[in-house]
């Protein structure tokens, strides 16, 4: 368990949906919180090192800028999980890759500028692994994003 003081909690709550769009976002965030830019950076660095923060970055709606995305599932033998996951992770188009406790045990999201690139990646993965990848393209988006209320 990671220890979070009140400032850490406020930083985590703020960066989720109110991250300053500024040339010096950590300075702006520090001004809001009454701490220095260096203190914000130090705290976020510690929270990252301890595993509380994986990444700070935008969520881009690929469909609105001419791209496409899909969810992919694959049934991987237990002894090949790390091998297959490493092949999947070679692609910059993969944003999430998870091991799940079910028949289809690896699930990942894949985004590209066009559907053809999605099929190309899936064909390459099939050739590398000999496995069948189930392509589950989005039919309709209901929600993206999650907010954790850090208390």
RODOLO-865420 format. One record per atom (N, C-alpha, C): atom name; z negated, y, x; residue number from 0; residue in one letter. Coordinates in Angstrom, 2 decimals, padded with zeros to 5 digits. Atoms other than C-alpha are relative to their C-alpha. Layout:
<vodos>
CA; Z; Y; X; NUM; A
...
</vodos>
This chain:
<vodos>
N; 000.00; -001.18; 000.85; 0; X
CA; 000.00; 000.00; 000.00; 0; X
C; 000.00; 001.24; 000.89; 0; X
N; -000.14; -001.24; -000.75; 1; X
CA; 000.99; 003.42; 001.31; 1; X
C; -000.96; 001.03; -000.58; 1; X
N; 000.90; -001.06; 000.47; 2; X
CA; -001.63; 006.17; 001.13; 2; X
C; 000.79; 001.27; -000.23; 2; X
N; -000.65; -001.25; 000.35; 3; X
CA; -000.34; 009.29; -000.64; 3; X
C; -001.04; 001.02; -000.40; 3; X
N; 000.88; -001.07; 000.46; 4; X
CA; -002.27; 012.52; -000.82; 4; X
C; 000.75; 000.82; -001.05; 4; X
N; -000.61; -000.79; 001.08; 5; X
CA; -001.57; 015.16; -003.48; 5; X
C; 001.29; 000.69; 000.43; 5; X
N; -001.22; -000.65; -000.48; 6; X
CA; 001.01; 016.94; -001.31; 6; X
C; 001.14; -001.01; 000.08; 6; X
N; -001.03; 001.05; -000.04; 7; X
CA; 002.90; 013.68; -000.67; 7; X
C; 000.52; -000.29; -001.40; 7; X
N; -000.39; 000.30; 001.38; 8; X
CA; 002.92; 012.97; -004.41; 8; X
C; 000.88; 001.11; -000.57; 8; X
N; -000.78; -001.14; 000.50; 9; X
CA; 004.21; 016.45; -005.20; 9; X
C; 001.38; 000.01; 000.63; 9; X
N; -001.30; 000.07; -000.68; 10; X
CA; 006.96; 016.13; -002.59; 10; X
C; 000.86; -001.08; -000.64; 10; X
N; -000.77; 001.11; 000.57; 11; X
CA; 008.04; 012.75; -003.98; 11; X
C; 000.47; 000.30; -001.43; 11; X
N; -000.40; -000.36; 001.37; 12; X
CA; 008.05; 014.01; -007.57; 12; X
C; 001.09; 001.07; 000.01; 12; X
N; -000.94; -001.12; -000.04; 13; X
CA; 009.97; 017.17; -006.61; 13; X
C; 001.38; -000.43; 000.49; 13; X
N; -001.31; 000.32; -000.58; 14; X
CA; 012.72; 015.62; -004.49; 14; X
C; 000.86; -000.88; -000.91; 14; X
N; -000.77; 000.88; 000.88; 15; X
CA; 013.74; 013.22; -007.27; 15; X
C; 001.00; 000.76; -000.87; 15; X
N; -000.89; -000.73; 000.91; 16; X
CA; 015.21; 015.84; -009.61; 16; X
C; 000.06; 001.49; 000.22; 16; X
N; 000.00; -001.44; -000.22; 17; X
CA; 014.51; 019.26; -008.23; 17; X
C; 000.16; 000.31; 001.48; 17; X
N; -000.23; -000.22; -001.43; 18; X
CA; 015.72; 018.99; -004.63; 18; X
C; 000.77; 001.30; 000.16; 18; X
N; -000.67; -001.30; -000.14; 19; X
CA; 016.69; 022.49; -003.48; 19; X
C; 001.41; -000.13; 000.59; 19; X
N; -001.36; -000.06; -000.54; 20; X
CA; 020.44; 022.97; -003.03; 20; X
C; 000.11; 001.30; 000.78; 20; X
N; 000.13; -001.16; -000.86; 21; X
CA; 020.13; 025.33; -000.11; 21; X
C; 000.35; -000.43; 001.42; 21; X
N; -000.30; 000.35; -001.39; 22; X
CA; 021.16; 025.50; 003.54; 22; X
C; -001.25; -000.46; 000.76; 22; X
N; 001.28; 000.44; -000.59; 23; X
CA; 017.45; 024.95; 004.39; 23; X
C; -000.88; -000.56; -001.12; 23; X
N; 000.72; 000.53; 001.16; 24; X
CA; 016.23; 022.70; 001.56; 24; X
C; -001.47; -000.30; 000.28; 24; X
N; 001.39; 000.35; -000.29; 25; X
CA; 013.04; 021.62; 003.34; 25; X
C; -000.86; 001.26; 000.14; 25; X
N; 000.70; -001.29; -000.04; 26; X
CA; 012.08; 025.25; 003.93; 26; X
C; -000.29; 000.46; -001.43; 26; X
N; 000.18; -000.38; 001.40; 27; X
CA; 012.63; 026.02; 000.23; 27; X
C; -001.06; -000.87; -000.67; 27; X
N; 000.98; 000.91; 000.57; 28; X
CA; 010.64; 022.94; -000.75; 28; X
C; -001.40; 000.35; 000.50; 28; X
N; 001.29; -000.40; -000.57; 29; X
CA; 007.84; 023.97; 001.60; 29; X
C; -000.53; 001.28; -000.64; 29; X
N; 000.42; -001.25; 000.64; 30; X
CA; 007.76; 027.47; 000.08; 30; X
C; -000.56; -000.28; -001.39; 30; X
N; 000.48; 000.36; 001.34; 31; X
CA; 007.36; 025.94; -003.39; 31; X
C; -001.39; -000.64; 000.07; 31; X
N; 001.24; 000.77; -000.11; 32; X
CA; 004.51; 023.74; -002.15; 32; X
C; -001.09; 000.69; 000.81; 32; X
N; 000.98; -000.72; -000.81; 33; X
CA; 002.80; 026.26; 000.09; 33; X
C; -000.26; -000.64; 001.36; 33; X
N; 000.11; 000.58; -001.34; 34; X
CA; 003.44; 024.33; 003.31; 34; X
C; 001.26; 000.36; 000.79; 34; X
N; -001.14; -000.38; -000.84; 35; X
CA; 005.82; 024.83; 006.24; 35; X
C; 001.15; -000.99; -000.14; 35; X
N; -001.17; 000.86; -000.05; 36; X
CA; 009.31; 023.43; 006.56; 36; X
C; -000.27; -001.21; 000.91; 36; X
N; 000.32; 001.09; -000.93; 37; X
CA; 008.12; 021.38; 009.56; 37; X
C; -000.93; -001.03; -000.63; 37; X
N; 000.94; 000.93; 000.66; 38; X
CA; 005.30; 019.90; 007.47; 38; X
C; 000.73; -000.86; -001.03; 38; X
N; -000.79; 000.77; 000.96; 39; X
CA; 007.75; 018.85; 004.74; 39; X
C; 000.79; -001.08; 000.74; 39; X
N; -000.81; 000.94; -000.78; 40; X
CA; 010.02; 017.21; 007.33; 40; X
C; -000.89; -001.09; 000.60; 40; X
N; 000.92; 000.98; -000.59; 41; X
CA; 007.07; 015.50; 009.05; 41; X
C; -000.47; -001.00; -001.06; 41; X
N; 000.48; 000.88; 001.07; 42; X
CA; 005.73; 014.14; 005.76; 42; X
C; 001.11; -000.92; -000.51; 42; X
N; -001.10; 000.84; 000.46; 43; X
CA; 009.14; 012.91; 004.59; 43; X
C; 000.36; -001.05; 001.05; 43; X
N; -000.24; 000.96; -001.07; 44; X
CA; 009.67; 011.27; 007.98; 44; X
C; -001.01; -001.14; -000.04; 44; X
N; 001.05; 001.03; 000.10; 45; X
CA; 006.34; 009.44; 007.64; 45; X
C; 000.22; -000.86; -001.24; 45; X
N; -000.23; 000.75; 001.23; 46; X
CA; 007.10; 008.46; 004.04; 46; X
C; 001.21; -000.92; 000.13; 46; X
N; -001.16; 000.86; -000.26; 47; X
CA; 010.46; 007.11; 005.17; 47; X
C; -000.40; -001.16; 000.91; 47; X
N; 000.42; 001.05; -000.94; 48; X
CA; 008.94; 005.20; 008.10; 48; X
C; -000.89; -001.04; -000.67; 48; X
N; 000.92; 000.91; 000.69; 49; X
CA; 006.32; 003.69; 005.78; 49; X
C; 000.65; -000.71; -001.18; 49; X
N; -000.73; 000.70; 001.05; 50; X
CA; 008.94; 002.65; 003.21; 50; X
C; -000.09; 000.60; -001.38; 50; X
N; 000.10; -000.63; 001.31; 51; X
CA; 008.10; 005.04; 000.37; 51; X
C; 001.31; 000.68; -000.39; 51; X
N; -001.29; -000.66; 000.22; 52; X
CA; 011.46; 006.85; 000.74; 52; X
C; 001.05; -000.78; 000.78; 52; X
N; -001.09; 000.70; -000.68; 53; X
CA; 014.63; 004.91; 001.50; 53; X
C; 001.07; 000.96; 000.46; 53; X
N; -001.13; -000.88; -000.28; 54; X
CA; 017.16; 007.71; 001.37; 54; X
C; -000.12; 001.24; -000.87; 54; X
N; -000.14; -001.22; 000.80; 55; X
CA; 017.64; 011.28; 000.23; 55; X
C; 001.49; 000.32; 000.00; 55; X
N; -001.43; -000.28; 000.09; 56; X
CA; 021.15; 011.93; -001.05; 56; X
C; 000.42; 000.14; -001.44; 56; X
N; -000.49; -000.21; 001.36; 57; X
CA; 023.30; 012.70; -004.06; 57; X
C; 000.39; -001.31; -000.68; 57; X
N; -000.58; 001.07; 000.80; 58; X
CA; 024.29; 010.33; -006.84; 58; X
C; 001.31; 000.57; -000.54; 58; X
N; -001.32; -000.52; 000.36; 59; X
CA; 028.02; 010.88; -007.25; 59; X
C; 000.61; -000.87; -001.09; 59; X
N; -000.66; 000.71; 001.08; 60; X
CA; 029.77; 009.93; -010.46; 60; X
C; 001.45; -000.24; 000.41; 60; X
N; -001.33; 000.34; -000.50; 61; X
CA; 032.82; 008.16; -009.00; 61; X
C; 001.06; 000.12; -001.09; 61; X
N; -000.99; -000.03; 001.07; 62; X
CA; 034.53; 007.94; -012.37; 62; X
C; 000.48; 001.42; -000.30; 62; X
N; -000.39; -001.37; 000.32; 63; X
CA; 034.54; 011.72; -012.83; 63; X
C; 000.84; 000.64; 001.10; 63; X
N; -000.81; -000.56; -001.09; 64; X
CA; 036.22; 012.32; -009.45; 64; X
C; 001.15; -000.92; 000.38; 64; X
N; -001.18; 000.82; -000.22; 65; X
CA; 038.90; 009.68; -009.77; 65; X
C; -000.27; -001.35; 000.65; 65; X
N; 000.30; 001.29; -000.59; 66; X
CA; 037.11; 006.60; -008.49; 66; X
C; -000.40; -001.02; -001.04; 66; X
N; 000.42; 001.07; 000.89; 67; X
CA; 035.84; 003.38; -009.95; 67; X
C; -001.14; -000.77; 000.66; 67; X
N; 001.09; 000.80; -000.55; 68; X
CA; 032.84; 001.12; -009.54; 68; X
C; -000.16; -001.26; -000.83; 68; X
N; 000.21; 001.27; 000.68; 69; X
CA; 031.76; -002.37; -010.47; 69; X
C; -001.29; -000.63; 000.50; 69; X
N; 001.13; 000.83; -000.37; 70; X
CA; 028.81; -004.71; -010.41; 70; X
C; 000.57; -001.37; 000.34; 70; X
N; -000.53; 001.28; -000.44; 71; X
CA; 029.42; -007.97; -008.56; 71; X
C; -001.15; -001.00; 000.14; 71; X
N; 000.99; 001.07; -000.14; 72; X
CA; 027.53; -011.27; -008.72; 72; X
C; 000.65; -001.16; 000.73; 72; X
N; -000.50; 001.17; -000.71; 73; X
CA; 027.85; -014.34; -006.52; 73; X
C; -001.12; -001.02; 000.13; 73; X
N; 000.93; 001.11; -000.17; 74; X
CA; 026.16; -017.73; -006.33; 74; X
C; 000.08; -000.46; 001.45; 74; X
N; 000.01; 000.29; -001.43; 75; X
CA; 025.18; -018.21; -002.68; 75; X
C; -001.03; -001.09; 000.29; 75; X
N; 000.98; 001.00; -000.41; 76; X
CA; 023.57; -021.36; -001.27; 76; X
C; -001.12; 000.64; 000.82; 76; X
N; 001.16; -000.60; -000.68; 77; X
CA; 020.06; -020.57; 000.02; 77; X
C; 000.19; 000.14; 001.50; 77; X
N; -000.13; -000.02; -001.46; 78; X
CA; 020.96; -021.41; 003.61; 78; X
C; 001.06; 001.00; 000.48; 78; X
N; -001.05; -000.96; -000.38; 79; X
CA; 023.84; -018.86; 003.54; 79; X
C; -000.29; 001.43; -000.46; 79; X
N; 000.29; -001.31; 000.59; 80; X
CA; 022.10; -015.89; 001.91; 80; X
C; 000.13; 001.13; 001.03; 80; X
N; -000.07; -001.08; -001.00; 81; X
CA; 021.67; -013.80; 005.08; 81; X
C; 001.42; 000.21; 000.52; 81; X
N; -001.38; -000.08; -000.47; 82; X
CA; 025.19; -014.61; 006.27; 82; X
C; 000.87; 000.76; -000.99; 82; X
N; -000.84; -000.62; 001.03; 83; X
CA; 026.84; -013.62; 002.98; 83; X
C; -000.42; 001.45; -000.23; 83; X
N; 000.47; -001.39; 000.16; 84; X
CA; 024.66; -010.52; 002.58; 84; X
C; 000.51; 000.88; 001.13; 84; X
N; -000.49; -000.80; -001.12; 85; X
CA; 025.72; -009.38; 006.05; 85; X
C; 001.50; 000.32; -000.16; 85; X
N; -001.42; -000.29; 000.27; 86; X
CA; 029.42; -009.71; 005.10; 86; X
C; 000.13; 001.10; -001.04; 86; X
N; -000.05; -001.01; 001.06; 87; X
CA; 028.83; -007.71; 001.92; 87; X
C; -000.38; 001.37; 000.55; 87; X
N; 000.50; -001.27; -000.52; 88; X
CA; 026.91; -005.03; 003.81; 88; X
C; 000.93; 000.66; 001.01; 88; X
N; -000.98; -000.60; -000.92; 89; X
CA; 029.83; -004.46; 006.21; 89; X
C; 000.82; 001.09; -000.68; 89; X
N; -000.85; -000.93; 000.74; 90; X
CA; 031.55; -002.45; 003.47; 90; X
C; -000.77; 001.26; -000.37; 90; X
N; 000.64; -001.27; 000.35; 91; X
CA; 030.66; 001.23; 003.15; 91; X
C; 000.05; 000.25; -001.50; 91; X
N; -000.13; -000.17; 001.44; 92; X
CA; 031.72; 000.97; -000.48; 92; X
C; -001.13; -000.68; -000.78; 92; X
N; 001.14; 000.67; 000.64; 93; X
CA; 028.63; -001.17; -001.23; 93; X
C; -001.21; 000.92; 000.07; 93; X
N; 001.16; -000.90; 000.01; 94; X
CA; 025.69; 000.96; -002.34; 94; X
C; -001.32; -000.74; -000.19; 94; X
N; 001.22; 000.78; 000.23; 95; X
CA; 023.15; -001.66; -003.46; 95; X
C; 000.36; -001.47; 000.16; 95; X
N; -000.23; 001.43; -000.17; 96; X
CA; 022.83; -005.31; -002.55; 96; X
C; -001.36; -000.69; -000.13; 96; X
N; 001.29; 000.59; 000.32; 97; X
CA; 020.02; -007.43; -004.02; 97; X
C; 000.05; -001.51; -000.09; 97; X
N; 000.21; 001.42; 000.22; 98; X
CA; 018.79; -011.00; -003.91; 98; X
C; -000.81; -000.13; -001.29; 98; X
N; 000.65; 000.22; 001.29; 99; X
CA; 017.81; -012.18; -007.41; 99; X
C; -000.34; -001.49; -000.17; 99; X
N; 000.40; 001.41; 000.19; 100; X
CA; 016.03; -015.37; -008.53; 100; X
C; 000.74; -000.66; -001.17; 100; X
N; -000.76; 000.64; 001.06; 101; X
CA; 018.79; -017.01; -010.56; 101; X
C; 001.20; -000.69; 000.62; 101; X
N; -001.20; 000.69; -000.49; 102; X
CA; 022.00; -019.02; -010.28; 102; X
C; 000.87; 000.97; 000.79; 102; X
N; -000.71; -001.06; -000.72; 103; X
CA; 023.90; -015.85; -009.38; 103; X
C; -001.07; 000.82; 000.69; 103; X
N; 001.18; -000.52; -000.69; 104; X
CA; 021.47; -014.78; -006.72; 104; X
C; 000.24; 001.25; 000.84; 104; X
N; -000.28; -001.27; -000.67; 105; X
CA; 023.22; -011.91; -004.93; 105; X
C; 000.83; 000.86; -000.94; 105; X
N; -000.65; -000.98; 000.86; 106; X
CA; 024.21; -008.85; -006.93; 106; X
C; 000.17; 001.28; 000.81; 106; X
N; -000.19; -001.27; -000.71; 107; X
CA; 025.75; -005.68; -005.51; 107; X
C; 000.93; 000.90; -000.78; 107; X
N; -000.89; -000.98; 000.62; 108; X
CA; 027.46; -002.50; -006.62; 108; X
C; 001.04; 000.42; 001.03; 108; X
N; -001.14; -000.29; -000.84; 109; X
CA; 030.84; -001.58; -005.25; 109; X
C; 000.75; 001.18; -000.62; 109; X
N; -000.72; -001.18; 000.48; 110; X
CA; 032.54; 001.82; -005.57; 110; X
C; 001.17; 000.28; 000.94; 110; X
N; -001.19; -000.29; -000.81; 111; X
CA; 036.01; 002.80; -004.39; 111; X
C; 000.84; 001.07; -000.68; 111; X
N; -000.85; -001.05; 000.54; 112; X
CA; 038.69; 005.41; -004.88; 112; X
C; 000.97; -000.53; -001.05; 112; X
N; -000.90; 000.59; 001.00; 113; X
CA; 040.82; 002.98; -006.89; 113; X
C; -000.32; -001.48; -000.19; 113; X
N; 000.27; 001.40; 000.31; 114; X
CA; 040.64; -000.45; -008.54; 114; X
C; 000.58; -000.95; 001.04; 114; X
N; -000.63; 000.85; -001.00; 115; X
CA; 043.00; -001.88; -005.96; 115; X
C; -000.90; -000.27; 001.19; 115; X
N; 000.91; 000.17; -001.13; 116; X
CA; 040.43; -001.32; -003.23; 116; X
C; -001.14; -000.95; -000.38; 116; X
N; 001.04; 000.93; 000.47; 117; X
CA; 037.79; -003.14; -005.30; 117; X
C; 000.52; -001.44; 000.15; 117; X
N; -000.58; 001.36; -000.07; 118; X
CA; 040.10; -006.18; -005.59; 118; X
C; 000.22; -000.43; 001.45; 118; X
N; -000.22; 000.30; -001.42; 119; X
CA; 040.95; -005.98; -001.89; 119; X
C; -001.30; -000.46; 000.67; 119; X
N; 001.30; 000.37; -000.58; 120; X
CA; 037.27; -006.09; -000.89; 120; X
C; -000.45; -001.36; -000.52; 120; X
N; 000.42; 001.29; 000.57; 121; X
CA; 036.52; -008.96; -003.28; 121; X
C; 000.85; -001.15; 000.56; 121; X
N; -000.85; 001.02; -000.61; 122; X
CA; 039.51; -010.91; -001.92; 122; X
C; -000.42; -000.28; 001.44; 122; X
N; 000.44; 000.17; -001.39; 123; X
CA; 038.33; -010.30; 001.66; 123; X
C; -001.32; -000.78; 000.06; 123; X
N; 001.28; 000.70; 000.02; 124; X
CA; 034.81; -011.45; 000.80; 124; X
C; 000.19; -001.48; -000.35; 124; X
N; -000.28; 001.39; 000.37; 125; X
CA; 036.16; -014.59; -000.85; 125; X
C; 000.58; -000.75; 001.21; 125; X
N; -000.61; 000.63; -001.17; 126; X
CA; 038.27; -015.33; 002.25; 126; X
C; -001.04; -000.25; 001.11; 126; X
N; 001.02; 000.15; -001.05; 127; X
CA; 035.28; -014.79; 004.59; 127; X
C; -001.04; -001.06; -000.35; 127; X
N; 001.13; 000.85; 000.40; 128; X
CA; 032.80; -016.82; 002.55; 128; X
C; 000.39; -001.29; -000.71; 128; X
N; -000.40; 001.15; 000.81; 129; X
CA; 034.78; -019.28; 000.44; 129; X
C; -000.68; -000.03; -001.36; 129; X
N; 000.74; -000.06; 001.26; 130; X
CA; 032.70; -018.16; -002.56; 130; X
C; 000.76; 000.79; -001.05; 130; X
N; -000.60; -000.74; 001.11; 131; X
CA; 033.74; -016.89; -005.99; 131; X
C; -000.90; 001.18; -000.36; 131; X
N; 000.74; -001.21; 000.34; 132; X
CA; 032.67; -013.31; -006.70; 132; X
C; 000.36; 000.40; -001.42; 132; X
N; -000.19; -000.37; 001.39; 133; X
CA; 032.20; -012.30; -010.34; 133; X
C; 000.04; 001.53; -000.09; 133; X
N; -000.21; -001.45; 000.11; 134; X
CA; 033.59; -008.79; -010.95; 134; X
C; -000.39; 000.43; -001.42; 134; X
N; 000.49; -000.46; 001.30; 135; X
CA; 031.72; -007.02; -013.79; 135; X
C; 000.17; 001.52; -000.09; 135; X
N; -000.23; -001.45; 000.03; 136; X
CA; 033.37; -003.58; -014.13; 136; X
C; -000.73; 000.67; -001.16; 136; X
N; 000.66; -000.79; 001.03; 137; X
CA; 031.66; -000.87; -016.13; 137; X
C; 000.95; 000.24; -001.16; 137; X
N; -000.77; -000.33; 001.20; 138; X
CA; 032.90; -000.61; -019.69; 138; X
C; -000.44; 001.35; -000.55; 138; X
N; 000.56; -001.25; 000.51; 139; X
CA; 030.58; 002.22; -020.68; 139; X
C; -001.31; 000.26; 000.72; 139; X
N; 001.23; -000.38; -000.70; 140; X
CA; 027.88; 004.07; -018.76; 140; X
C; -000.99; 000.59; -001.00; 140; X
N; 001.04; -000.52; 000.89; 141; X
CA; 024.66; 004.61; -020.70; 141; X
C; -000.98; 000.89; 000.75; 141; X
N; 000.99; -000.77; -000.77; 142; X
CA; 022.39; 005.92; -017.94; 142; X
C; 000.14; -000.35; 001.46; 142; X
N; 000.13; 000.26; -001.43; 143; X
CA; 022.19; 006.29; -014.20; 143; X
C; -001.15; 000.85; 000.50; 143; X
N; 001.13; -000.72; -000.58; 144; X
CA; 019.12; 007.29; -012.27; 144; X
C; -001.31; -000.43; -000.61; 144; X
N; 001.36; 000.33; 000.42; 145; X
CA; 015.44; 006.73; -012.54; 145; X
C; -000.93; 001.03; 000.61; 145; X
N; 001.00; -000.93; -000.53; 146; X
CA; 012.47; 009.00; -012.09; 146; X
C; -001.35; -000.69; -000.05; 146; X
N; 001.33; 000.59; -000.11; 147; X
CA; 009.15; 007.70; -010.89; 147; X
C; -001.03; 001.11; 000.00; 147; X
N; 001.07; -001.00; 000.03; 148; X
CA; 006.13; 009.79; -011.85; 148; X
C; -001.10; -000.46; 000.94; 148; X
N; 000.96; 000.37; -001.04; 149; X
CA; 004.04; 009.55; -008.69; 149; X
C; -001.32; 000.70; -000.32; 149; X
N; 001.31; -000.58; 000.33; 150; X
CA; 000.39; 010.03; -009.65; 150; X
C; -001.02; -000.32; 001.05; 150; X
</vodos>
